[in-house]
Amino acid sequence: MPSDKHRDTAAAILPLVGGPDNVTSIAHCMTRLRIGLRDRSLVDDAALRALPGVLGVVEDDTYQIVLGPGAVARVTPAFEALVAAARPDSPASATATATATVTADDLAARGAALRADRKARNATPVKLALRRVANIFVPLIPALIGCGIIAGLNGLLANAGLLPTVVPALAAIASGFMSLIAVFVGHNTAKEFGGTPVLGGAVAAIIVFPGVAKIDAFGQHLTPGQGGVLGALAAALLAVCVEKWCRTWVPGALDNLVTPTVTVLTAGLATLFGLMFLAGEIAAAIGAFAGWLLHTGGAFAGLVLGGLFLPLVMLGLHQALIPIHTTLIEQSGYTVLLPILAMAGAGQVGAALAVYCRLPRNRSLRTVIKSALPAGFLGVGEPLIYGVSLPLGRPFVTACAGGAAGGAFVGLFNQLGSVFGSTAIGPSGWALFPLLDGRSGMGTTAAIYAGGLAVGYLVGFAATWFFGFTDRMLADLNTDGGKDPATAPPANAPAMA
């Protein structure tokens, strides 16, 4: 049974990360199980990488085990249950734990110091801010994907004239979430910044309330949805600030009455008479700039975006694109940037294929590539990046070249008038096909995207074949005992998902 398989994976992971007493926190994103650790030295990296179902490991502010989309959402609850079950509250267990803690004090202190040092290196204000933005929007991705695929299916049925009675129902299902996405953003923003989530959602709900159409703010006529997710983000942030301020002076006996009222009233008025207009102007500017960039820059813009996306990921700066994608989806139904950025994954796959062909004697590395390629074709790039191209160095650069070529191909067709994008964020590679939408019809759109992937694969392969290795690298790596980049220390890089 699938549930047994995922529980077995969780059970295999637990002892390799130091057991339940070494786990301080558990979370997951789209592809990774993220574990907080007391003592990093207790983790067996090599054994974890060798586990069936584990696609790779990444070390950042948490220890991250790449399991892939779908699997991670099933393994995480099983892992949480195993950790909870292994922590009984009996006095004997407490005594045993206390004893173990005393005997491991030195190791635990050293592990804590290493972890604190790593966090300090990664805790720049920009990266911390971008992580918080990601924490707001990443939980919304499953709904964006589901609704995006339904919208694409509905478009196919409508264009073909099939099932006319079902089309309106599918349209309602696909559009319901997007019409209220501002509420979810407000809820998550308040939760992330330490406020009451429902108050953030309540203030953000003002933005999508149809009644705002009756309001004139300083001569500006408001429209429902004006400002979108950016307005919701700003409104909820303001609500958190007002709520925290109220908590400092409102008597405890009146807190439940006064604080929510003042918070919603103050932030709500500021939203109606300022934030909606300002956020609406910013959102319109983002949409206009994205359209202008591809219409004017075309191939060059695609080359730059596709070529720089992998380095952006390594710096953690790709998270800044999440609200931009979401804003574009709100405005036009799709984000034109994602298909271009997805070409970076195509370049990565092409580079990995070239490494596989250039090193026929390195069995361990070829095994890593064979196991990671299926996920790479579906847009999950971490196993290939952290297990192959990044440790090797030069193939990472040539993978970027493949992404640049694929991005230039897609950007050129955008400039020629075949504008298209993705109706959701999250998927990439072949998994993006069901989410494509544009002005030129599904057939043309899919053909252009497939052409971009093919260009990315080919250029990534060719660039790596000819420029990805020095003679010394080939001599060291192309042997039965060649070095395996997957066993190298994890890259100290921000998470991709």
N, C-alpha and C positions, 0 to 999 in steps of 0.2 A: 504494500500500500504506500502511496506517496507520503502519507503522514509519518509512517514508520521510517521511510528513507530520510526525511528531514530531521526526525528525532535522532536517528543514528548519526547524522552529520553533526548535530548539536552536541551529542554525547561524545563524539570523537574530538571535537574542538575544545571542550571544557578542560580536560586535563592538560592539554597542550598550551593553554594560556595561564597555567599555574593553579587551576582548580577554583572552586567557588569562592574561597577566601581571598583570592587575588583579584576578584572582579568587583569594581566599585560602581560601575554604571554600565547600562546596556541600552543601545539605541540602534536604529538602522536608517539608511537612506534608500535610494532607488536600487543600489547594487551592493551595498556594504553593510556588514555587521560591525558596529562601532562599539568597542569595549574600553571602559576605563580600567586601568590596572594599578594595583598598589606597587607591585615590583616587576618592572619590565624584564629583569634578568631571568625570571622564571618561565618565560615564553620560549617555546621551541619553534623557531621560525621555519626551519627546514622541514620538520615533520608536518607543520600546518600546510605548507605549500604542497606537500605530497599527498594530502588528503583528497580523495575523490570528492568532487563538488566544490573544492576551494580553487578559485581562479587566480589568487594572488593575495599578497598582504601589503599594506601601506601603513607607515607610521607617521602620524601627525599629532595633533593634540590628544587624540585617542588612538588606540590600536585598531586598525580597520582590516577586516577580512573580506575579500571580494568574493561574493557568492553568485552575483548576477541577478538581474531583475526576476521577480517571481519567487525564486528560491529564497532570497533573503527575507521576504515577508513571511515565509513559512518556518524557516529555521530559527528566526529571532524569538518567537513565542516559545518554541520548544527549549531554546537555550535559557530563556528567562525562567521557565518552569523548573529546569534542572538545577539552576543556581539556587532558586528559592527552596526547592526540596532538600538541597544539601546543607541548608542552614537551619536546622532545628533549634528551638529555643530551650532545649533541656539544659539543666545545670552542668551535666557531664560534658555536653558539647561545648558549652561556654568555657568550662575549665580547660578542655583540650585546646580550644582555639586560642585562649589566652596564653597557654604554655607555648604553643607553636609560634605565637606572635613574639613572645619574649626571645625565643631562640633564633628568630629570623630578624631581629631588630636591625642588625647592621646591614643586612641585605636590603631590607625594606627602606631604610634611610637612604642608602645609595640609590636605589631605584627611584625614590621620591625626588631626590636631588636631580637625577638625570631627567626625569619627567618635567620638573619645574624649569630646568634649563631649556629644554626643548620648547616648552610652552612660551617661555620668555622670548625665544628667537622668533616664534611664529606670531606672537601677540602684538603685532604692530597695529596701530589704530585703524588703518585702512582694512587690513585683513579681518580684524575683529568685527568691523562694521559690515563687511561683505558677508561674513559668516552669519551675522544676524539677519541680513536680508535674505540669504539662502534659507535660513530656518523658518522664515515667514512663508516663502513661496514653494519650497520643495514639497511640503505636505499636500499641496494642491495639485501636484503633477498627475497622480493617478486619475483624478476626476477630469483633468484637462485631456488626458489621453483617451479615456473612455468616451467622453462627449465628442472629442474630435473625430474618432473613428465612426461614431454614429452619424455625425454630420456629413462625413464623406460618403457613407453608405446612402444616406438620405438624398444627397446630391445626385448620386448615380441613378437612384430610382426615379427622382424627379425628371432628370434629363432624358431618361428612357421612356418616361410615361407609364411606368409600372406601379402597381399597387397604390393608386391615387388616394385611397382611404387611409393608408398607413402612413403616407408621407407627412401629413400634418402632425401625427402623433410622434413620429421620429424627430420632427423639427422641434417640438416642445421638449422632448427629452434631451436633445442635444443642446438646446439654447437655455434651458432653465438654470444650469449652473453658471454659465457665463453672464447671465443677466443679474446674478447675485454674487458674483465673485468678489466684489468690493466688500461685502459683509464678511466673507471668510478671511480676506486680507486684514480687515480691521480686527477681527477676533484673534488671528495669529499674531498680529503686531502687538496688541496689548499683552498677550501671553508671553511673548518673547522679551518684552521690556519691563515685565514685572507688574503690570496692571491687572485689572479684572477683565478677562477675555470678553465676557458678554457686553461690558460697557464699550469696549473698542468696536465690537460688532454693531452695537446700537447706534453709535455715532456714524460709523461708515454706512449704515443702512440709509441714512438721510440722503446720501448721494444718489442712490438708485430709486428713491421713493418718487412715484409719478407726480405727487403733489408739488414738488419743487418747481414744476413748470409754471406755477401761479406766482412765483416769487421773482421780484426784480431787485437785484443787489447793486445799488449805486448806478442805476441805469443799465445794468447788464441783465438780460433775460436769461435765467437759468434753464437748463434742460436736464432731464433725468439721466444719470450716468456721467454727467460732465465732470471731468477730472479722473474718473475711473479708479484704477488700483493705486495710482500715485496719490490721488486725493484721499483715498481710504487710508493709505499708509500715513499720510500727514495728519489726518483727523484723529486716528487712533493714537499716534504718538502724543499729540496734544492732550488727548483724553487721559493718557497715562500720567502726564505731567500734572494736570489739574487734580487727578485723583490722589496722587502722592502728596501734593500740597495740602489738600483737604485733610488727609490723615494726620497732618502735623498739628492741626488746631481744632478740629471738630471733636467735641466730647464723645466718649465712647457710647454713651446712651443714645446719642443722636446720629451716630455714624452711619447706620444703615439707612437713615432717611435723608440726611443732608448730603453726604458724599456722592452717592449716585446721581442725585438731582442736580447738584452743582456741576458735576463732571459732564453729564449729558447736555445740560443747558449751555454751559460755557463753550465746550468744544463744538456743540451743534451750531451755535450762532456763528462761531468763527469759521466753521465749514461752509455755511450758507453764504456768508458775507465776505468771504476772502479765499479760503482754500480751494473751493470748487473752481472758481475762475482761474486762479493761479495754476493749479494742477492741470486744468483743461488746456491752458496755453502751453504748458510744458509738454503734455502728451501730444498735442497737435504738432509741436515743433519736432518731437521725436519721429512721428510718422512722416512728416514732410522731409526731414533729413534723410531717413532711411530710403524713401522713394527717390530723392534727389541723388543720393550717393550711388545707387545702382543704375539709375537712368543716365547719369552723367559719367560716373567712373567706370561702370560696367565691368569689363574684364579686369582692369587694374584694381578696382575696389574688391572684387572677388578674390584676386590673387593675394592681396594684403590680408583680408579677413581669413581666408582659408589657410594661409601660410603661418599666421601668427596665433591661431587658436590654441595649438598645443602648448606653446610657451605661456600663453595667458593662463591655461589650466595649471601649468607647473607653478605659476606665481600666485594662483588662487584668485586672479582678477576676473575670471570668466563668470563668477557669481554676480558681478555687476550687470550682466546681460539679462538676468532672469526677469527683473521688472520691465526691461525694455521689450523683451519677447512678449510678455503678458500684455503690455500696453498696445503693441502692434496687433495682437490677436483680438483685443477688444475693439480696435478701430476698424480693421478690415477683414477680420475673420481668420487671418493667418499671419505668421511672422516670416517675412522674406529673408531674414538673416539666417535662420536655422539650416535650411538646405545647403547654404554656402559653407557654414561652419562645420556641417557634417562631413564635408570633403576631407577634413583633417583626419578623420577616422579611416577614410579610404586610403589616404597616403600611408597611414600607419600599417594597414593590412598589406599594401603593396611592398612596403619595406620589409615586413616580416617574412613574406614569401621569398623575397630576394635573399634574406639571411638564411632561410631554410635551404635554398638551392646552392648558395655559395659555401655552405659548411656541411657537405654530405657525410662527413665522418664524425661530426659532433652529435652523438645520439641523444645526449641529455637535453641539449638546446633544441634539437629538432622535435623532441617529445613535448617540450614546453610549447613550442609554436603550434604543433598539431592540436594540442588540447585547447589552446587559446584562440585559434583562428575562427571556429564557429561563432564564439561570442564577439569577436572582432567584426565579422561580417554583419552581425546584428547591432553593431554600434556600441558594444561594451568594450572599451579600449584599454582599461587598466591592466589586464593581464599581459598584453603585448607591450605596453609602455613600460611598466615597472619590471617585467620579467625579461624583456628582450632589448628594445631599442634604446631606452634611457641608460641602462648600465653599459651598453656598448658605445654610446656617445654619438659617433658619426651617423649611424642609421636613424637616430632621432632627428638629426638635421635633414637627412634625405627624406624622411617621412613628412617633414614640414614642407619640403619641396613638392611632394605629391599632393598634399593638401592645397598648396597654393595653385597648382595646375588645375585641379578639379574645381576649386573656387572660381578661378578665372573663366573656366568653361561655363559654369552656371551663371556667373555675373554677366558674361557676354550676351547670353540669351535674354537675361532680364533687360539689358540695355536695348536689345532689338525688339522688345515689346512682349516677350513671353514671361510675364511676371507671375510668379507663384511662390508659395511658401508652405509652412506647416501649420496645421490647425491646433497643434499642441506642442508642448516642450517635453523633453525627456528622451524619447526614442531617437535613434540615429541609424545610419547604415541602411540595411534592407528593411528594418523595422519602421522606417519613416514613410514607406510607400503608401500605406493605408491612410496617412494623415496629410497627404499632399492635396493642395487646392490652388487654383489660379484662374487666370483669365482665358487661357487657351485650350481648355478642355483637359480631361484626365489623361487621355492618351498622349498628347503632346507634353504635358507636364511630367508624366512618368518617364517618357523617353528622354527628356532633357536631364532629369535627375539621374537616370540610369547612365546616361552618357558622361555626366560629371563623375559618378562613381568609377566608371571604367577608366577615365582619364587619370583620376587619382591613383587607382591601382597600378596602371601602367607606368606613370611617371615615378611613383614611389618605388616601384620595382626597379626600373631602369636606373634611377639616381642612386639607389642603394647598391645595385650590381656594379656600377662603374666607379662610384665615389664613396661607398659606404665602408670600405675596408682599406687599411694600409697593408703592405706586404707582411709586416710584423704581426698585425692582428690576425691575418689569415694563417700564418705559421703557428700562432699560439692557439687559435680556436678550432682549426680544422683538423682535429685529431680525436681519437676515441676518448682520450683523457683531457680534452679541451675544457677550458674554463666555462662554467655555466653561469651566465649573468643572473639567472633566476635565484642562484644561491648567494648572490652578493648582498651586502647589507641593504635594507629597504631604502629607497630614495626618500630624502627628507623634503617632501613636497606636499603642498596642500591637496586635500581631497578633491576628486573630480565630481563626486556626486553627493 
